[in-house]
Amino acid sequence: NRYISRNGFVSFFSKAPLEDIYAENNNVSCLLDMNTGEVAFLIPIKKFRFEKSLMQEHFNENYMESDKYPNATFQGKINQWESIRLVDSTSVSLSGLMKIHGVEKKINAFGTFQNIEGKISGSASFEIELNDYGIQIPKILFHNIAERVQVEISVKLREQN
């Protein structure tokens, strides 16, 4: 039993003294193995959309180097999957490897899965430190970009045939 999504949603928010930065992406792929609780996400970096096109350009060229590192990925597992019964709304914790900007780091996140009439959806929220992934903020822009970024992700899954 594998469930898949190709149009999941992810956003990030950076609160900084001079300017808040928000971007979203509706092109997240996700795969959930219902037998094992293993989950994988693929996030195409160039699909993030910003309020200002200049922010998008700087994000892709100067910070994320998206030509060199086109995707962010997460491969992990829903903890205690064997004891989880997906009925209505279920809180879960996930552990796995997040790879951003060519750097892998173990992360833990909390989220929710819902099973409403056989339709499965999931969401999670977590923070990342840009420095953990080798993303350098020039000192001159220190007041424009926070070093810690809030990430929100949600997917609607359908059974893979």
Secondary structure, DSSP 8 states (H G I E B T S, - for coil): -EEEEEEEEEEEEE--SS--EEEEEEEEEEEEETTT-EEEEEEEGGG-EESSHHHHHHIIIIIS-TTTS-EEEEEEEETTGGG---SEEEEEEEEEEEEETTEEEEEEEEEEEEEETTEEEEEEEEEEEGGGGT----GGGTTTS-SEEEEEEEEEEEE--
